[in-house]
Amino acid sequence: MAEILTVKLKRNGWPEDEAPVMIDESLLAYTEGGFEDDNEITKWREWHLDGKIVKRAAHVTLKKNVAAEAVAAMFGK
Amino acid sequence: MKRFFRWLMVPVAAYAERFLLLYANSQAMTSAFKRDILKGFHNLGGTDNPARSVNTSDAYKLALYLATASRGAGDTVYNTTGELAATGNYVAGGEAVTLGTPPALDSTTAHVTPSASVTWTDLTSSGAFDAALLYNDSHATKYAVSVHTFASQSITAADFTLTMPTNDGTTGLIRIA
């Protein structure tokens, strides 16, 4: 059963204004994808209407992070 | 004369744009954080801090930055320059992180990682973003901790979730070896 989704659509006459509207998911083209590298695992989902992205979600899982080296110096060095 | 200046400005503008594009966010523990932990500015450790009379963890936040920003090791405090605009359900300053697990040792490496994912709900980002700054939100100065980068993302009317790595001495979000 198709869900009702909230998407962003440009309204006629208001080219800069993308208003959130409710739309039946069955009217949208759905794609998903992702990739993995040393830094992250990323998954994204997109919903298209007439070739334009009207909804896009992403989930990033961080893998590679920041570290500092702690140093205790010797006296007289 | 006007035409000459117009002619001159075209390559100047192109060079400036190219120069600006060289700016990028860099993943790093900020240099200031290394100093600030020695000064006792941070408590990422929950309630097990017997060395201090104020025995509670500070509050930390993650703010998102446009791919054109230049956050990195040189940051000292939370900076609004290059942050996502406060539109489309993004709140300036970002989202709170949960520090449910105090810093711990894994052999000789100390590490700490937020204990839950951070989600920006029903977000429409003001542009493509590729970095998050972790900073201390308990102090008015909002001391910077670290910058974490990822592949550039644009979000439209949906959630953006940042999931933390495994909290150990190899992959923990903040590590001191």
gemmi code that builds the backbone of each chain (N, CA, C; Angstrom):
import gemmi

chains = {
    "A": [
        ("MET", (0.844, -1.201, 0.000), (0.000, 0.000, 0.000), (0.880, 1.252, 0.000)),
        ("ALA", (0.596, 2.163, -0.913), (1.440, 3.352, -1.052), (1.262, 4.285, 0.135)),
        ("GLU", (2.356, 4.920, 0.508), (2.339, 5.866, 1.617), (2.148, 7.275, 1.090)),
        ("ILE", (1.699, 8.158, 1.970), (1.660, 9.580, 1.639), (2.945, 10.203, 2.172)),
        ("LEU", (3.702, 10.845, 1.290), (4.971, 11.439, 1.685), (4.899, 12.959, 1.635)),
        ("THR", (5.713, 13.586, 2.465), (5.884, 15.034, 2.379), (7.089, 15.302, 1.492)),
        ("VAL", (6.884, 16.094, 0.442), (7.960, 16.399, -0.495), (8.017, 17.906, -0.706)),
        ("LYS", (9.035, 18.355, -1.447), (9.157, 19.778, -1.779), (8.872, 19.971, -3.262)),
        ("LEU", (7.899, 20.814, -3.582), (7.553, 21.092, -4.970), (7.599, 22.588, -5.217)),
        ("LYS", (8.033, 22.961, -6.425), (7.965, 24.371, -6.795), (6.522, 24.685, -7.211)),
        ("ARG", (5.968, 25.759, -6.637), (4.610, 26.129, -6.992), (4.617, 27.037, -8.223)),
        ("ASN", (3.582, 26.943, -9.036), (3.500, 27.787, -10.226), (3.551, 29.252, -9.830)),
        ("GLY", (4.411, 30.000, -10.507), (4.511, 31.422, -10.216), (5.426, 31.747, -9.056)),
        ("TRP", (5.896, 30.715, -8.368), (6.773, 30.950, -7.217), (8.023, 30.084, -7.383)),
        ("PRO", (8.836, 30.426, -8.398), (9.946, 29.547, -8.757), (10.972, 29.354, -7.639)),
        ("GLU", (11.104, 30.320, -6.735), (12.120, 30.193, -5.694), (11.552, 29.535, -4.435)),
        ("ASP", (10.272, 29.281, -4.429), (9.634, 28.801, -3.216), (9.277, 27.327, -3.366)),
        ("GLU", (9.903, 26.499, -2.562), (9.576, 25.080, -2.582), (8.721, 24.764, -1.365)),
        ("ALA", (7.450, 24.605, -1.605), (6.532, 24.388, -0.493), (6.422, 22.903, -0.179)),
        ("PRO", (6.377, 22.539, 1.108), (6.157, 21.140, 1.440), (4.714, 20.743, 1.131)),
        ("VAL", (4.543, 19.660, 0.389), (3.193, 19.184, 0.076), (3.144, 17.677, 0.304)),
        ("MET", (1.955, 17.158, 0.517), (1.753, 15.728, 0.687), (1.440, 15.111, -0.679)),
        ("ILE", (2.050, 13.960, -0.942), (1.838, 13.332, -2.238), (1.882, 11.817, -2.074)),
        ("ASP", (1.105, 11.139, -2.882), (1.074, 9.677, -2.837), (2.403, 9.137, -3.363)),
        ("GLU", (3.026, 8.258, -2.592), (4.354, 7.753, -2.956), (4.341, 7.045, -4.309)),
        ("SER", (3.191, 6.468, -4.688), (3.131, 5.719, -5.948), (3.319, 6.629, -7.162)),
        ("LEU", (3.175, 7.930, -6.979), (3.355, 8.870, -8.086), (4.822, 9.232, -8.289)),
        ("LEU", (5.683, 8.810, -7.366), (7.084, 9.203, -7.406), (7.966, 8.040, -7.848)),
        ("ALA", (9.064, 8.384, -8.520), (10.084, 7.375, -8.852), (11.060, 7.317, -7.682)),
        ("TYR", (11.352, 6.095, -7.250), (12.188, 5.921, -6.063), (13.523, 5.287, -6.431)),
        ("THR", (14.616, 5.855, -5.924), (15.931, 5.232, -6.106), (16.652, 5.245, -4.760)),
        ("GLU", (17.539, 4.282, -4.615), (18.362, 4.280, -3.415), (19.759, 3.815, -3.791)),
        ("GLY", (20.708, 4.184, -2.967), (22.085, 3.797, -3.257), (22.972, 4.071, -2.072)),
        ("GLY", (24.236, 3.889, -2.300), (25.178, 4.131, -1.222), (26.575, 3.782, -1.641)),
        ("PHE", (27.496, 4.009, -0.743), (28.880, 3.647, -1.000), (29.602, 3.504, 0.332)),
        ("GLU", (30.763, 2.887, 0.269), (31.587, 2.720, 1.458), (33.033, 3.006, 1.102)),
        ("ASP", (33.712, 3.773, 1.955), (35.156, 3.959, 1.800), (35.791, 3.893, 3.183)),
        ("ASP", (37.042, 4.318, 3.276), (37.743, 4.237, 4.559), (37.125, 5.138, 5.613)),
        ("ASN", (36.413, 6.160, 5.165), (35.908, 7.186, 6.071), (34.484, 6.941, 6.553)),
        ("GLU", (33.644, 6.316, 5.716), (32.211, 6.282, 6.028), (31.486, 5.190, 5.259)),
        ("ILE", (30.294, 4.879, 5.746), (29.325, 4.097, 4.981), (28.126, 5.021, 4.796)),
        ("THR", (27.761, 5.277, 3.554), (26.660, 6.201, 3.288), (25.560, 5.506, 2.492)),
        ("LYS", (24.334, 5.691, 2.948), (23.175, 5.200, 2.202), (22.236, 6.368, 1.973)),
        ("TRP", (21.692, 6.448, 0.773), (20.761, 7.531, 0.473), (19.522, 6.990, -0.225)),
        ("ARG", (18.437, 7.720, -0.078), (17.176, 7.384, -0.741), (16.647, 8.647, -1.404)),
        ("GLU", (16.176, 8.505, -2.631), (15.663, 9.666, -3.363), (14.297, 9.355, -3.960)),
        ("TRP", (13.448, 10.357, -3.986), (12.150, 10.267, -4.631), (12.100, 11.366, -5.704)),
        ("HIS", (11.781, 10.983, -6.919), (11.784, 11.921, -8.048), (10.362, 12.121, -8.574)),
        ("LEU", (10.096, 13.326, -9.030), (8.859, 13.619, -9.742), (9.231, 14.420, -10.983)),
        ("ASP", (8.859, 13.905, -12.135), (9.213, 14.557, -13.402), (10.715, 14.826, -13.498)),
        ("GLY", (11.504, 13.876, -13.048), (12.953, 13.983, -13.164), (13.628, 14.857, -12.123)),
        ("LYS", (12.842, 15.419, -11.217), (13.423, 16.316, -10.214), (13.341, 15.649, -8.836)),
        ("ILE", (14.405, 15.809, -8.060), (14.390, 15.257, -6.695), (13.442, 16.093, -5.835)),
        ("VAL", (12.444, 15.443, -5.254), (11.508, 16.154, -4.388), (11.658, 15.712, -2.930)),
        ("LYS", (12.408, 14.648, -2.724), (12.668, 14.198, -1.357), (13.965, 13.394, -1.389)),
        ("ARG", (14.867, 13.677, -0.438), (16.135, 12.942, -0.385), (16.568, 12.800, 1.062)),
        ("ALA", (16.833, 11.577, 1.472), (17.314, 11.290, 2.821), (18.685, 10.643, 2.717)),
        ("ALA", (19.491, 10.800, 3.762), (20.810, 10.159, 3.777), (21.147, 9.713, 5.190)),
        ("HIS", (21.926, 8.637, 5.251), (22.382, 8.098, 6.533), (23.881, 7.849, 6.409)),
        ("VAL", (24.658, 8.597, 7.177), (26.119, 8.477, 7.136), (26.596, 7.821, 8.429)),
        ("THR", (27.341, 6.734, 8.295), (27.978, 6.100, 9.450), (29.465, 6.374, 9.369)),
        ("LEU", (29.970, 7.097, 10.368), (31.389, 7.466, 10.363), (32.246, 6.268, 10.726)),
        ("LYS", (33.397, 6.135, 10.073), (34.310, 5.025, 10.354), (35.670, 5.524, 10.823)),
        ("LYS", (36.184, 6.550, 10.134), (37.543, 7.003, 10.412), (37.466, 8.324, 11.170)),
        ("ASN", (38.146, 8.405, 12.283), (37.938, 9.577, 13.116), (39.221, 10.227, 13.559)),
        ("VAL", (39.098, 11.129, 14.498), (40.249, 11.973, 14.808), (40.976, 11.475, 16.037)),
        ("ALA", (42.280, 11.556, 15.999), (43.098, 11.099, 17.114), (44.208, 12.090, 17.383)),
        ("ALA", (44.618, 12.146, 18.622), (45.766, 12.961, 19.002), (46.767, 12.060, 19.698)),
        ("GLU", (48.034, 12.422, 19.547), (49.068, 11.651, 20.208), (49.465, 12.375, 21.485)),
        ("ALA", (49.435, 11.678, 22.590), (49.854, 12.272, 23.855), (51.337, 12.001, 24.053)),
        ("VAL", (52.076, 13.031, 24.402), (53.525, 12.890, 24.549), (53.967, 13.382, 25.913)),
        ("ALA", (54.755, 12.613, 26.606), (55.378, 13.077, 27.846), (56.870, 13.176, 27.582)),
        ("ALA", (57.404, 14.372, 27.614), (58.812, 14.570, 27.291), (59.709, 14.180, 28.459)),
        ("MET", (60.913, 13.809, 28.133), (61.895, 13.520, 29.190), (62.551, 14.821, 29.641)),
        ("PHE", (62.902, 14.907, 30.908), (63.626, 16.072, 31.394), (65.005, 16.121, 30.733)),
        ("GLY", (65.445, 17.312, 30.415), (66.793, 17.492, 29.880), (66.912, 17.201, 28.401)),
        ("LYS", (65.792, 16.876, 27.753), (65.863, 16.588, 26.327), (65.447, 17.812, 25.518)),
    ],
    "B": [
        ("MET", (37.115, 53.432, -20.531), (37.736, 53.098, -19.249), (36.920, 52.036, -18.506)),
        ("LYS", (35.568, 52.267, -18.525), (34.677, 51.301, -17.879), (34.831, 49.926, -18.494)),
        ("ARG", (34.948, 49.908, -19.837), (35.080, 48.623, -20.543), (36.370, 47.929, -20.143)),
        ("PHE", (37.434, 48.762, -19.965), (38.721, 48.195, -19.564), (38.594, 47.506, -18.203)),
        ("PHE", (37.956, 48.195, -17.253), (37.817, 47.607, -15.921), (36.944, 46.351, -15.953)),
        ("ARG", (35.887, 46.411, -16.796), (35.027, 45.234, -16.930), (35.837, 44.056, -17.474)),
        ("TRP", (36.704, 44.365, -18.475), (37.557, 43.333, -19.068), (38.523, 42.779, -18.019)),
        ("LEU", (39.044, 43.691, -17.183), (40.008, 43.296, -16.162), (39.354, 42.439, -15.081)),
        ("MET", (38.110, 42.764, -14.759), (37.451, 42.095, -13.641), (37.079, 40.645, -13.944)),
        ("VAL", (36.915, 40.316, -15.229), (36.510, 38.946, -15.563), (37.530, 37.920, -15.082)),
        ("PRO", (38.833, 38.051, -15.475), (39.804, 37.070, -14.958), (40.005, 37.177, -13.456)),
        ("VAL", (39.902, 38.394, -12.907), (40.081, 38.558, -11.457), (38.989, 37.791, -10.726)),
        ("ALA", (37.742, 37.926, -11.202), (36.633, 37.229, -10.566), (36.787, 35.722, -10.713)),
        ("ALA", (37.242, 35.288, -11.886), (37.420, 33.850, -12.109), (38.497, 33.305, -11.176)),
        ("TYR", (39.581, 34.081, -11.015), (40.661, 33.632, -10.124), (40.170, 33.582, -8.683)),
        ("ALA", (39.393, 34.622, -8.290), (38.887, 34.672, -6.919), (37.986, 33.477, -6.644)),
        ("GLU", (37.146, 33.149, -7.628), (36.229, 32.019, -7.454), (37.028, 30.727, -7.297)),
        ("ARG", (38.080, 30.597, -8.149), (38.902, 29.406, -8.086), (39.599, 29.309, -6.721)),
        ("PHE", (40.054, 30.484, -6.263), (40.737, 30.527, -4.973), (39.766, 30.127, -3.863)),
        ("LEU", (38.544, 30.670, -3.965), (37.551, 30.353, -2.935), (37.218, 28.872, -2.924)),
        ("LEU", (37.211, 28.263, -4.112), (36.882, 26.847, -4.192), (37.949, 25.974, -3.535)),
        ("LEU", (39.119, 26.562, -3.298), (40.168, 25.801, -2.630), (39.837, 25.575, -1.165)),
        ("TYR", (38.940, 26.398, -0.631), (38.527, 26.186, 0.737), (37.774, 24.867, 0.850)),
        ("ALA", (38.040, 24.150, 1.930), (37.352, 22.881, 2.137), (37.392, 22.555, 3.616)),
        ("ASN", (36.463, 21.746, 4.022), (36.466, 21.294, 5.406), (37.461, 20.144, 5.554)),
        ("SER", (38.158, 20.109, 6.676), (39.155, 19.066, 6.911), (38.848, 18.347, 8.218)),
        ("GLN", (38.888, 17.021, 8.140), (38.635, 16.236, 9.352), (39.814, 16.404, 10.311)),
        ("ALA", (39.523, 16.771, 11.548), (40.624, 16.999, 12.492), (40.106, 17.156, 13.912)),
        ("MET", (40.931, 16.756, 14.861), (40.721, 17.208, 16.229), (41.286, 18.620, 16.258)),
        ("THR", (40.562, 19.578, 16.796), (41.092, 20.939, 16.746), (42.298, 21.057, 17.668)),
        ("SER", (43.239, 21.887, 17.252), (44.432, 22.107, 18.076), (44.020, 22.708, 19.413)),
        ("ALA", (43.034, 23.586, 19.377), (42.594, 24.244, 20.609), (42.044, 23.222, 21.613)),
        ("PHE", (41.398, 22.175, 21.119), (40.846, 21.158, 22.032), (41.956, 20.496, 22.835)),
        ("LYS", (43.099, 20.228, 22.176), (44.216, 19.592, 22.886), (44.683, 20.475, 24.044)),
        ("ARG", (44.720, 21.780, 23.794), (45.092, 22.716, 24.868), (43.985, 22.783, 25.917)),
        ("ASP", (42.742, 22.845, 25.435), (41.633, 23.087, 26.352), (41.371, 21.915, 27.295)),
        ("ILE", (41.682, 20.690, 26.867), (41.486, 19.570, 27.803), (42.535, 19.641, 28.916)),
        ("LEU", (43.733, 20.173, 28.596), (44.746, 20.334, 29.643), (44.345, 21.441, 30.626)),
        ("LYS", (43.536, 22.385, 30.154), (43.071, 23.468, 31.018), (41.783, 23.113, 31.745)),
        ("GLY", (41.251, 21.922, 31.483), (40.036, 21.487, 32.178), (38.765, 22.123, 31.654)),
        ("PHE", (38.762, 22.547, 30.372), (37.574, 23.191, 29.808), (36.478, 22.173, 29.465)),
        ("HIS", (36.853, 20.893, 29.360), (35.895, 19.907, 28.864), (35.662, 18.793, 29.870)),
        ("ASN", (34.415, 18.345, 29.939), (34.085, 17.118, 30.653), (33.174, 16.297, 29.755)),
        ("LEU", (33.758, 15.322, 29.093), (32.976, 14.426, 28.234), (32.631, 13.156, 28.988)),
        ("GLY", (32.764, 13.207, 30.323), (32.811, 11.958, 31.064), (31.659, 11.610, 31.959)),
        ("GLY", (30.499, 12.157, 31.776), (29.402, 11.767, 32.651), (29.650, 12.218, 34.073)),
        ("THR", (29.368, 11.381, 35.030), (29.377, 11.811, 36.433), (30.569, 11.276, 37.214)),
        ("ASP", (31.487, 10.573, 36.537), (32.594, 10.004, 37.299), (33.816, 10.914, 37.253)),
        ("ASN", (33.656, 12.116, 37.788), (34.751, 13.079, 37.769), (35.043, 13.541, 39.194)),
        ("PRO", (35.729, 12.716, 39.976), (35.969, 13.068, 41.372), (36.924, 14.241, 41.544)),
        ("ALA", (37.609, 14.643, 40.461), (38.581, 15.725, 40.579), (37.924, 17.102, 40.537)),
        ("ARG", (36.659, 17.159, 40.262), (35.982, 18.448, 40.139), (34.719, 18.477, 41.007)),
        ("SER", (34.416, 19.656, 41.527), (33.211, 19.776, 42.356), (31.955, 19.731, 41.491)),
        ("VAL", (32.052, 20.243, 40.257), (30.927, 20.124, 39.322), (31.093, 18.777, 38.628)),
        ("ASN", (30.223, 17.861, 38.974), (30.462, 16.468, 38.623), (29.507, 15.965, 37.544)),
        ("THR", (29.250, 16.814, 36.559), (28.364, 16.397, 35.469), (29.042, 16.672, 34.129)),
        ("SER", (28.687, 15.879, 33.145), (29.248, 16.060, 31.816), (28.764, 17.367, 31.208)),
        ("ASP", (29.617, 17.993, 30.409), (29.177, 19.148, 29.639), (28.232, 18.685, 28.529)),
        ("ALA", (27.486, 19.652, 27.979), (26.596, 19.355, 26.843), (27.340, 19.647, 25.545)),
        ("TYR", (27.232, 18.742, 24.599), (27.922, 18.901, 23.310), (26.919, 18.899, 22.170)),
        ("LYS", (27.275, 19.584, 21.092), (26.411, 19.636, 19.907), (27.222, 19.374, 18.649)),
        ("LEU", (26.519, 18.969, 17.609), (27.095, 18.833, 16.273), (26.389, 19.825, 15.343)),
        ("ALA", (27.175, 20.675, 14.696), (26.637, 21.616, 13.715), (27.100, 21.201, 12.326)),
        ("LEU", (26.255, 21.413, 11.324), (26.565, 20.999, 9.948), (27.083, 22.183, 9.124)),
        ("TYR", (28.054, 21.909, 8.250), (28.691, 22.974, 7.464), (28.647, 22.677, 5.971)),
        ("LEU", (28.429, 23.749, 5.206), (28.401, 23.653, 3.747), (29.747, 23.151, 3.228)),
        ("ALA", (29.706, 22.501, 2.086), (30.932, 21.967, 1.480), (31.900, 23.084, 1.109)),
        ("THR", (31.401, 24.310, 1.030), (32.255, 25.450, 0.683), (32.896, 26.092, 1.910)),
        ("ALA", (32.606, 25.576, 3.090), (33.164, 26.164, 4.313), (34.612, 25.710, 4.499)),
        ("SER", (35.226, 26.204, 5.545), (36.636, 25.851, 5.776), (36.881, 25.533, 7.251)),
        ("ARG", (36.081, 24.640, 7.771), (36.281, 24.183, 9.162), (37.446, 23.196, 9.193)),
        ("GLY", (38.187, 23.181, 10.313), (39.317, 22.269, 10.409), (40.051, 22.412, 11.720)),
        ("ALA", (41.308, 21.965, 11.729), (42.096, 21.915, 12.963), (42.288, 23.288, 13.596)),
        ("GLY", (42.207, 24.336, 12.790), (42.440, 25.677, 13.310), (41.263, 26.272, 14.057)),
        ("ASP", (40.116, 25.612, 14.032), (38.943, 26.147, 14.729), (39.170, 26.152, 16.235)),
        ("THR", (38.742, 27.205, 16.873), (38.866, 27.269, 18.331), (37.506, 27.210, 19.012)),
        ("VAL", (36.478, 27.736, 18.342), (35.126, 27.759, 18.904), (34.115, 27.478, 17.789)),
        ("TYR", (32.881, 27.212, 18.203), (31.776, 27.073, 17.234), (31.698, 28.344, 16.404)),
        ("ASN", (31.551, 28.180, 15.093), (31.603, 29.295, 14.172), (30.407, 29.209, 13.230)),
        ("THR", (29.682, 30.304, 13.078), (28.503, 30.265, 12.212), (28.864, 30.410, 10.734)),
        ("THR", (30.110, 30.793, 10.442), (30.516, 30.981, 9.046), (30.506, 29.647, 8.309)),
        ("GLY", (29.684, 29.564, 7.291), (29.611, 28.341, 6.495), (28.650, 27.312, 7.043)),
        ("GLU", (28.010, 27.606, 8.186), (27.025, 26.661, 8.723), (25.778, 26.675, 7.834)),
        ("LEU", (25.044, 25.582, 7.808), (23.776, 25.571, 7.075), (22.909, 26.722, 7.568)),
        ("ALA", (22.163, 27.324, 6.660), (21.245, 28.392, 7.049), (20.143, 27.809, 7.937)),
        ("ALA", (19.650, 28.633, 8.829), (18.599, 28.192, 9.754), (17.252, 28.181, 9.038)),
        ("THR", (17.160, 27.341, 8.020), (15.924, 27.176, 7.255), (15.680, 25.679, 7.082)),
        ("GLY", (14.496, 25.332, 6.621), (14.202, 23.928, 6.317), (14.387, 23.006, 7.504)),
        ("ASN", (14.022, 23.484, 8.699), (14.102, 22.720, 9.958), (15.523, 22.565, 10.490)),
        ("TYR", (16.496, 23.255, 9.902), (17.832, 23.262, 10.513), (17.868, 24.387, 11.539)),
        ("VAL", (18.277, 24.060, 12.741), (18.371, 25.049, 13.808), (19.839, 25.450, 13.957)),
        ("ALA", (20.108, 26.746, 13.958), (21.499, 27.220, 14.100), (22.126, 26.622, 15.357)),
        ("GLY", (23.321, 26.132, 15.221), (24.006, 25.495, 16.349), (23.947, 23.986, 16.286)),
        ("GLY", (23.002, 23.467, 15.522), (22.938, 22.019, 15.314), (22.164, 21.264, 16.371)),
        ("GLU", (22.466, 19.985, 16.475), (21.716, 19.078, 17.351), (22.593, 18.598, 18.503)),
        ("ALA", (21.953, 18.306, 19.610), (22.665, 17.805, 20.791), (23.139, 16.369, 20.562)),
        ("VAL", (24.282, 16.045, 21.146), (24.758, 14.664, 21.101), (24.598, 14.044, 22.484)),
        ("THR", (24.424, 12.728, 22.504), (24.255, 11.990, 23.752), (25.572, 11.323, 24.120)),
        ("LEU", (26.086, 11.671, 25.292), (27.333, 11.064, 25.760), (27.001, 10.122, 26.914)),
        ("GLY", (26.486, 8.960, 26.574), (26.034, 8.027, 27.602), (27.150, 7.187, 28.192)),
        ("THR", (28.270, 7.138, 27.496), (29.375, 6.298, 27.957), (30.589, 7.178, 28.219)),
        ("PRO", (31.109, 7.186, 29.432), (32.261, 8.027, 29.734), (33.499, 7.609, 28.953)),
        ("PRO", (34.484, 8.499, 28.826), (35.742, 8.113, 28.184), (36.345, 6.896, 28.866)),
        ("ALA", (37.010, 6.067, 28.073), (37.582, 4.831, 28.611), (38.924, 4.576, 27.954)),
        ("LEU", (39.660, 3.635, 28.513), (40.928, 3.231, 27.932), (40.771, 1.913, 27.195)),
        ("ASP", (41.346, 1.846, 25.991), (41.461, 0.597, 25.246), (42.965, 0.378, 25.120)),
        ("SER", (43.505, -0.464, 25.993), (44.959, -0.573, 26.115), (45.515, 0.802, 26.486)),
        ("THR", (46.322, 1.405, 25.619), (46.923, 2.702, 25.967), (46.206, 3.875, 25.305)),
        ("THR", (45.109, 3.619, 24.608), (44.406, 4.694, 23.893), (43.110, 5.071, 24.610)),
        ("ALA", (42.988, 6.356, 24.961), (41.740, 6.850, 25.552), (40.771, 7.190, 24.424)),
        ("HIS", (39.495, 6.926, 24.656), (38.529, 7.189, 23.588), (37.176, 7.539, 24.176)),
        ("VAL", (36.419, 8.310, 23.397), (35.035, 8.616, 23.755), (34.240, 8.804, 22.470)),
        ("THR", (32.999, 8.344, 22.494), (32.125, 8.402, 21.321), (30.693, 8.665, 21.786)),
        ("PRO", (29.976, 9.570, 21.170), (28.558, 9.724, 21.520), (27.842, 8.380, 21.442)),
        ("SER", (26.912, 8.164, 22.353), (26.301, 6.841, 22.481), (25.054, 6.670, 21.624)),
        ("ALA", (24.699, 7.675, 20.851), (23.529, 7.554, 19.971), (23.780, 8.310, 18.675)),
        ("SER", (23.070, 7.904, 17.644), (23.133, 8.640, 16.380), (22.522, 10.027, 16.567)),
        ("VAL", (22.886, 10.934, 15.687), (22.293, 12.274, 15.702), (21.482, 12.425, 14.416)),
        ("THR", (20.225, 12.846, 14.560), (19.344, 12.958, 13.393), (18.779, 14.361, 13.264)),
        ("TRP", (18.867, 14.894, 12.062), (18.194, 16.145, 11.723), (16.903, 15.731, 11.011)),
        ("THR", (15.777, 15.987, 11.643), (14.499, 15.452, 11.167), (13.837, 16.401, 10.168)),
        ("ASP", (13.288, 15.800, 9.118), (12.520, 16.539, 8.110), (13.304, 17.766, 7.608)),
        ("LEU", (14.566, 17.534, 7.333), (15.489, 18.610, 6.962), (15.426, 18.911, 5.467)),
        ("THR", (15.497, 20.191, 5.131), (15.827, 20.598, 3.769), (17.058, 21.491, 3.884)),
        ("SER", (18.195, 20.977, 3.467), (19.446, 21.705, 3.679), (19.540, 22.890, 2.724)),
        ("SER", (20.161, 23.956, 3.197), (20.277, 25.170, 2.375), (21.334, 25.020, 1.289)),
        ("GLY", (22.046, 23.905, 1.293), (23.051, 23.633, 0.268), (23.705, 22.298, 0.554)),
        ("ALA", (24.670, 21.947, -0.280), (25.394, 20.695, -0.064), (26.336, 20.877, 1.132)),
        ("PHE", (26.364, 19.896, 2.015), (27.198, 19.998, 3.209), (28.037, 18.731, 3.342)),
        ("ASP", (29.198, 18.865, 3.976), (30.089, 17.698, 4.074), (30.884, 17.653, 5.376)),
        ("ALA", (30.431, 18.395, 6.381), (31.201, 18.388, 7.631), (30.306, 18.693, 8.820)),
        ("ALA", (30.718, 18.157, 9.966), (30.035, 18.454, 11.229), (31.085, 18.849, 12.257)),
        ("LEU", (30.795, 19.913, 12.980), (31.700, 20.372, 14.045), (31.114, 19.953, 15.387)),
        ("LEU", (31.927, 19.245, 16.175), (31.536, 18.895, 17.545), (32.070, 19.986, 18.462)),
        ("TYR", (31.200, 20.537, 19.300), (31.651, 21.612, 20.197), (30.927, 21.542, 21.530)),
        ("ASN", (31.556, 22.192, 22.511), (31.023, 22.211, 23.870), (29.982, 23.325, 23.976)),
        ("ASP", (28.745, 22.940, 24.230), (27.652, 23.910, 24.275), (27.352, 24.365, 25.701)),
        ("SER", (28.107, 23.870, 26.675), (27.843, 24.258, 28.061), (28.422, 25.629, 28.392)),
        ("HIS", (29.526, 25.955, 27.730), (30.176, 27.234, 27.983), (29.684, 28.256, 26.967)),
        ("ALA", (29.606, 29.508, 27.386), (29.180, 30.559, 26.459), (30.133, 30.651, 25.272)),
        ("THR", (31.411, 30.295, 25.488), (32.406, 30.400, 24.423), (32.276, 29.288, 23.385)),
        ("LYS", (31.629, 28.197, 23.730), (31.374, 27.079, 22.806), (32.672, 26.564, 22.169)),
        ("TYR", (33.536, 26.008, 23.023), (34.841, 25.528, 22.580), (34.710, 24.389, 21.571)),
        ("ALA", (35.496, 24.473, 20.495), (35.473, 23.454, 19.440), (36.232, 22.211, 19.875)),
        ("VAL", (35.744, 21.064, 19.460), (36.396, 19.787, 19.771), (37.008, 19.180, 18.507)),
        ("SER", (36.176, 18.950, 17.504), (36.660, 18.234, 16.324), (35.743, 18.478, 15.134)),
        ("VAL", (36.332, 18.277, 13.957), (35.582, 18.404, 12.701), (35.556, 17.028, 12.040)),
        ("HIS", (34.395, 16.595, 11.625), (34.241, 15.280, 10.985), (33.643, 15.483, 9.600)),
        ("THR", (34.329, 14.950, 8.598), (33.888, 15.146, 7.222), (33.300, 13.852, 6.651)),
        ("PHE", (32.508, 14.024, 5.606), (31.887, 12.891, 4.923), (31.570, 13.349, 3.503)),
        ("ALA", (31.121, 12.433, 2.671), (30.786, 12.798, 1.294), (29.665, 13.839, 1.292)),
        ("SER", (29.752, 14.775, 0.376), (28.800, 15.879, 0.317), (27.364, 15.377, 0.173)),
        ("GLN", (26.463, 15.955, 0.950), (25.059, 15.549, 0.950), (24.151, 16.766, 0.798)),
        ("SER", (23.050, 16.581, 0.103), (21.954, 17.561, 0.094), (20.701, 16.805, 0.510)),
        ("ILE", (19.971, 17.348, 1.431), (18.789, 16.672, 1.946), (17.553, 17.499, 1.609)),
        ("THR", (16.505, 16.817, 1.155), (15.255, 17.492, 0.797), (14.098, 16.832, 1.521)),
        ("ALA", (13.461, 17.562, 2.418), (12.234, 17.120, 3.089), (12.351, 15.719, 3.682)),
        ("ALA", (13.497, 15.433, 4.288), (13.699, 14.087, 4.848), (14.758, 14.150, 5.946)),
        ("ASP", (15.049, 12.987, 6.525), (15.983, 12.943, 7.652), (17.427, 12.802, 7.174)),
        ("PHE", (18.328, 13.412, 7.933), (19.759, 13.153, 7.777), (20.260, 12.588, 9.101)),
        ("THR", (20.841, 11.406, 9.049), (21.303, 10.743, 10.265), (22.806, 10.528, 10.205)),
        ("LEU", (23.461, 10.871, 11.298), (24.896, 10.653, 11.443), (25.075, 9.595, 12.530)),
        ("THR", (25.558, 8.435, 12.129), (25.764, 7.350, 13.085), (27.228, 7.286, 13.486)),
        ("MET", (27.435, 7.062, 14.766), (28.791, 7.118, 15.312), (29.530, 5.793, 15.075)),
        ("PRO", (30.848, 5.856, 15.061), (31.629, 4.624, 14.888), (31.644, 3.811, 16.180)),
        ("THR", (32.211, 2.618, 16.082), (32.369, 1.767, 17.258), (33.255, 2.466, 18.282)),
        ("ASN", (32.805, 2.441, 19.514), (33.525, 3.170, 20.565), (34.650, 2.310, 21.140)),
        ("ASP", (35.802, 2.350, 20.466), (36.967, 1.655, 21.006), (38.234, 2.439, 20.640)),
        ("GLY", (39.372, 1.885, 20.985), (40.626, 2.600, 20.794), (41.070, 2.716, 19.356)),
        ("THR", (40.391, 2.019, 18.459), (40.761, 2.070, 17.044), (39.866, 3.009, 16.247)),
        ("THR", (38.579, 3.035, 16.594), (37.638, 3.800, 15.771), (36.829, 4.833, 16.546)),
        ("GLY", (36.985, 4.933, 17.850), (36.203, 5.894, 18.643), (36.262, 7.290, 18.045)),
        ("LEU", (35.214, 8.066, 18.254), (35.117, 9.376, 17.591), (36.264, 10.306, 17.993)),
        ("ILE", (36.603, 10.318, 19.285), (37.725, 11.126, 19.780), (38.695, 10.179, 20.466)),
        ("ARG", (39.932, 10.191, 20.024), (40.922, 9.270, 20.603), (42.203, 10.013, 20.937)),
        ("ILE", (42.796, 9.649, 22.055), (44.125, 10.159, 22.418), (45.015, 8.951, 22.661)),
        ("ALA", (45.991, 8.782, 21.792), (46.846, 7.587, 21.842), (48.067, 7.839, 22.708)),
    ],
}
model = gemmi.Model(1)
for chain_id, residues in chains.items():
    chain = gemmi.Chain(chain_id)
    for i, (resn, *xyz) in enumerate(residues, 1):
        res = gemmi.Residue()
        res.name, res.seqid = resn, gemmi.SeqId(i, " ")
        for name, pos in zip(("N", "CA", "C"), xyz):
            atom = gemmi.Atom()
            atom.name, atom.element = name, gemmi.Element(name[0])
            atom.pos, atom.b_iso = gemmi.Position(*pos), 0.0
            res.add_atom(atom)
        chain.add_residue(res)
    model.add_chain(chain)
structure = gemmi.Structure()
structure.add_model(model)
structure.setup_entities()
